[in-house]
Amino acid sequence: MTQQYVDMINAAPVYDVAIHSPLDPAPRLSERLANTVLLKREDLQQVFSFKLRGAYNRIIHLSEAERRCGVIAASAGNHAQGVALAAQRLGIEATIVMPRTTPEIKQHAVKSLGATTVLHGNAYDDAYRHAMELVEKQGLTFIHPYDDPLVIAGQGTIGKELLAQRESIDAIFVPVGGGGLIAGIAAYVKTLRPAIKIIGVEPEDAPSMFSALRDDERVRLDQVGIFADGVAVRQVGEEPFRLARDYVDEVILVTTDEICAAIKDIFDDTRSITEPAGALAVAGLKKYVGEKSVQGQTLIAVDSGANMNFDRLRHVAERAELGERRELLFAATIPERPGSFRKFCEAIGTRGITEFNYRYADPSQAHIFVGVQLHGGESEKQALFGQLDTAGYPYMDMTDNEMAKLHIRYMVGGRVDGVEHECLYRFEFPERPGALLRFLNHMGAHWNISLFHYRNHGADYGRVLVGMQVPPDEEPMLQRFLDEIGYRYWDETDNPANALFLSGTGQ
């Protein structure tokens, strides 16, 4: 049966629409991991993903009668564009059923390829059911995104290219959603080069293939996470699962933070921006190297797509350093008195501070949310916590606390009453190691800090919002401080946002 797949893959005419995607080196990642890392650049296909391979191979095999009736697919993403392009090239009418929640940019991409879009329901399952109703009513042929031998064979042409592009390969890492891509690659590669490991990668919150292989049956997940929406599939296909049981060596699960770190790794080496599902393979490859301690091997990651929603880039940038364990987030408690901020920063030392969130809440102690750059991973984190223990500061690691990372960091404090003589200033200062501590040293212990927010965004300048309790008779001293420190500043005390969200009056 597997030889049949090899024959189907060899015969698949996908290059009517697809390119032989390059196998690009990832030099920075290779040096860091002490292995040769190569990226199979399916993000460079004309619809920015591998999906056009399987869609075209399925549609070109339709009978004349089926072509006259047209095709239909249910998809909000890459499969929709693959079907639309394949149908356009073959002169076949295509209908794509998409959830109403599909971003307009994706709707436009499908329409620009000549397909008719039908918006139905709020989720993929709603769109799928409606598509099947249209199949019955209009006699359309449904083009499945992964559970079809011809689709699997089309995706398997990637495996064929890899063996032609590289003689020595130790492992191939493949993102897994419904399983069509890994099934096609595995069927081809394992038949011709069985020593090569085929390793699937899934998000921790969408482990459909991992669960199926573990339980030796196709598990239907109650729910899946949607950050990596290209692989957000509740149940793998029947045929992909059958092939995966025989030819997939293992499946690795990765976190959202690890996916974000992989997106940054790919950008650093290629200056391209990959969608979350497209970066899965790199995230899994990194985890595999870390857990197995392999060195000197040739490892390939399939970069499966680049249909990134632009509004996700902020989230990716925030979480990439956490995923790489280059940033530590923690909560700490310090005394509520003048100079305590400065002493706390001295306990941290010269490490780069990426974030400081604080708002006066209690006359005796303050809870702060802190981000610190790490260069030594877990050992440096433990060393820092040891310094905090020695200095007597209670702390709590928040690096893996999802609620803290998503919400609490932006909600620290809020509006409070009873903060006398508070003035609010916004500062800009050149961003370099120790800049924040220098700022606090200049301020000294003259005034109690009642609010503090700082976030290093990787720019040339740090931006800080500071609330200080300055009695009226000390305002000349405050002005001297502002003049001497030499940083750009703005008095935001009378800013309407202060009254609305930070001050006790809310007026």
Buried (B, 14 or more C-beta within 10 A) or exposed (E): EBEEBBEBBEEBEBEEBBBEBBBBBBEEBBEBBEBBBBBBBBBBBEBBBBBBBBBBBBBBBBEEEBBEBBBBBBBBBBBBBBBBBBBBBBEBBBBBBBBEEBBEEBBEBBEEBBBBBBBBBEEBEBBBEBBBEBBEEEEBBBBBBBBBBBBBBBBBBBBBBBBEBBEEBBBBBBBBBBBBBBBBBBBBBBBEBEEBBBBBBBBBBBBBBBBBBEEEEBBEBEEBBBBBBBBBBBBBBEBBBBBBEEBBBBBBBBBBBBBBBBBBBBBEBBEBBBBBBBBBBBBBBBBBBEEEEBEEBBBBBBBBBBBBEEEBEEBBBBBBBBBBBBBBBBBBBBBBBBBBBBBBBBBBEEBBBBBBBBBBBEEEEBBBBBBBBBEEEEEBBEEBBEBBEEBEBEBEEBBEBEEBBEEBBEEBBEBBEEBEBBBBBBBBBEBEEBBBBBBBEBBEEEBBBBBBBBBBEEEEBBBBBBBBBBEEEBEEEBEEBBEEBEBEBEEBBEBEEBBEEBBEEEE
